[in-house]
Structure formats: C-alpha cells, structure tokens
Amino acid sequence: MEPPLPLLSGTAAILLLLPLLLVPLAFLARRRRGRRAPPLSLLVVAGSGGHTTEILRLLSCLSESYSPRHYIFADSDKMSEAKIRSFEQKRAEKFSNSQFTLDRIPRSREVRQSWTSSVVTTLYSILYSFPLTYKLKPDLILCNGPGTCVPVCVSALLLGLLGIKRAIIVYVESICRVETLSLSGKILYYFSDYFIVQWPALKEKYPKSVYLGRIV
C-alpha cells in the first residue's frame, strides 16, 4: 500500500493553486488592456458533510481579489450556512471590504435516490439554477464534488453557449476520492476548465486532470 502523502499547509496549497486560479485574472486583464482589472466574481458551490469544510480551506488561501464570493448550496443542507458565515466573519476582520452572498437551490439528488427520479430532480435544479447563475454572472466557479455543483455548472455552461457570460470552472475532487471519482466528478471531468485531483491513482486514470498532491 502506498504511504500517505503529506498534507500541504495553507501556504503551500495556494502556491500550487495560484497558477490555475490566476488564469481568469490574466484573461480579464487582456480583455481590459489599459485599465486595472476589477475583482474576480467567484461562485462557490458548498455541500453537506466535508465538502464545505474542504472548500473553505481552499478559500482561506485566496486574496481579496476574489470578491464578491457567491455561495450556493442545497436547500436541505442544514450545516453549510453556519460554516460559511463563520468563515466570512473571520475573513471580514482581515479584509474590510469583504463581500459575499448566500443562495439555496433544490438538491439535485438525495442519498440513495433512484436514478430515474434523480433525472427529474436534477432537471428541476438546473431550471432553478439558471436564472440565479444568470443574475450572478460569475467569472470563476469553484466546486469540489457535492451534487449541487452539477446543475450550477450546467447553468454556467449554458450561459457561455448563449454568449451571455463565459465562466471558468475549476473542479477540485474531494480528498476522500483516492481511486475513483465522485459522480459529480465523472460528469464535470469533461466540462470543467481545470480538474484537480489529490491522489496519483486518479491522475493515471484521468489524464486531463491536474495532480497537486493533498491540498486540503
């Protein structure tokens, strides 16, 4: 059995993620030559269990350039809102102009829900997500595996196809996924701009992915 990989510190994590997360800033700068690039609107998809904890660890490494931060999570998620508010309260002590919003959408799929009914609930979640994503028009979407990220990312892709707004999607697979991708990962692997994994076995199976070691 392969020995466990060392957990990267927050500083090391941001050094590895910066080349990917700065791409949108460079892209905006090229489009606005001669003008100072504005802050980057960031949409974050949170999820129940450990997903929100992991995504907040990543966000703690980002500068104030990623603002406002728009959080989306499932309407049945009872824990994420409290975690996010606590995180943002601490962040406001460091950055006085810190801005964030919270929005809920219908959960696309419950645990042990049948595949047939999951199609219906996912379509409903996409229809609900589309006007919200249109309103927010994020520059960058950051997600790490909760089922809620699928309808949000699909909505963002539709906005891009319609020529309304092109959002860059960065997907970070959960640290819990060692040899296989989550269902969300299997779907978004083909549509995300950057797909990050934290175990070498996944990099071998999914060559498009970017392996950075353990970052959360």
N, C-alpha and C positions, 0 to 999 in steps of 0.2 A: 504494500500500500504506500502510495506517495506521501511523504511527510507533509504536514500542514504548512501552508505558505504564511509568511509573516504578515500581520495586519499593518497596513500603512497608516502613518499618522495623518492628521488633517492636512498638514503642510505638504507631505509627500503626495497625498491624494490630489490636491489642487495642482501641483506641478505636473502631474500626469494628465489631468483633465483639461488644463488650460489650453493646450494646442487644439483641442476639439471645441471647447466652449468659446474660444476667441474667434473661431471661424465666422460666426454670424456678425460679430462686431466688425471684422475686417470687410465682410461683404457689404455691410451698411455703409462703412466708410468710403468704399469705392463708389457706391451709388450717390454719395453726398460729398463729392470732392469739393474742397474749398470751404466746407462747413464742418463744424465739430459734430461728430456722430452723437446722436442722442442716446439716452439709456436704452438698454435692451429689454423689451417687454417679455417676461418669462412666464410661461404657463406650466404649472407643476401638477401632475396627477398623483394624488395621495391614495393610500389604500389601507384597509384594516390589517391587523396583525403587525408584522415587522416592516411592511413596505413603507409606511410613513416615517418610521424611525430611521430607516436607511436613507430615504430621500432627503430628510432634514440634515443628516450628517453631511451629505454632499453639498447642500445649500449653505451650510455653515462656512464652507471654504470660498464662496463666491463674494465678489466685491459688490459695492453699492451700484455698480454699473448695471446690474441685473435688477431693474426696477421699472415698473411695479411687478410684483410677483402675484400671479393669479392662481389660486389653489382650487382644484376641482376634486371632489370625492363623492362616493356613493351616498345616496340619501339614507341608506340603512347603516352607514358607518357611524358608530357611536363614539369612537375614540380619537379620530384624526383631528377634529376641530380643536379640541383642547390642547393637543400636542402642538399644532400649528400656532395657535395663539400664544402659547408659552414661548415657543421659538421666536416668534416675531416680536414679542415684548422684550426679550433679551437683545434681539438684533437692533431694536429701536434705541437702546441705550448706547449702542456703538455708532449707528448711523441715524442722525436726527431726522433725515428726510425719507426714512424707510416707509414704503407703501406696499400694501397687499390687499387682496380681496379673497373672499371665500364663496364658493358656489357648490351646490349639490346637484347631481343628476341621478336618474334612476339607475340602479345597478343592472349591468348587462347580463350577469349570470350569478346565481347563488350557488353555494357549495352543494354538490350532488344534484343540481338541477338537471333535468333531462335535456339531451341535445336538441330535441325538437322544439321544446318551449324556449330554449336558450336563443334560438334564431329569432323568435318573435320578440323577446325582451331586449335582445341586442339591437334589433332594428328600431325599436321604440327609443332606446337610449341614444342611438345615432340621431334620430329625428329631434330629440330633446337637446342634444349637444350642439347641433349645427348652428342654431341661432345664437347660442351662448358663445361659441367659438368665433362666430362672425362679429359679435359685439366686442369681444376682447381683442381679436386680431393679433395674436402673439407673434413675436419674431422667432422665438425658440420654445420648443416643448420638451420638457424633461420628465421622463417616466421610468419606472423600474419594475413593472410586472403586474400590478393589480388589473383585474378585468376591466375596470373603468377606463383604462388608458386606450383600449381598442376603439370604442365609439368616439372618443375625443380626437384621437389621431386620424381616424377615418374622416371625421368632420373637417379637420385641418387639411387633409389631402384634397377633399372636395373643394375647399376654398382656393387651393392652389390650382386645381384643374379648371376652375371657373375664372381664373385670372384675377381673383379678388385680393388674395394675400398668400404669399408663399412663406410657410413656417418651416423652420429646420427642426427635425425630430431627432432627439438624442435619447436612445433607449439603453438603460443600464440594467442588465439582468441581475436578479437578486443573488446575493452571496450563497443562498441556500441551494441554488441550482448548480450542481457540480458536474453532472454528466449529461443531463437533458434540459432542454429549455422549458420554461413555463408555456402554457397555452398562448398567453399574450405574446410571449417572445417568439413562438413559432409563427405567429401571424405577422408581427411587426418586423421580423427579421428581413422581410422582403420589401418593406416600405420605409423603414427608418433611414435617415441620412447617416447616422453613426450608431452602430450597435456594439455595445461594450459588454464583455464577459469578464468574469473574475476567476475563472479556472481554466487551465491549459487544455483540458479534455474538450471543453466546448469550442475552443478556438480550432482544434483539429477537426471537429465535426462541421463547424460553420465557418468557412474560410473568410467570409465577408466581415466577420466580427473583429473587434479590436480587443486584444487581451492586455489588460493593465495590471494584472495581479489583484489582490484584495484591496479594495479602495474604501470599503465601509465596514 
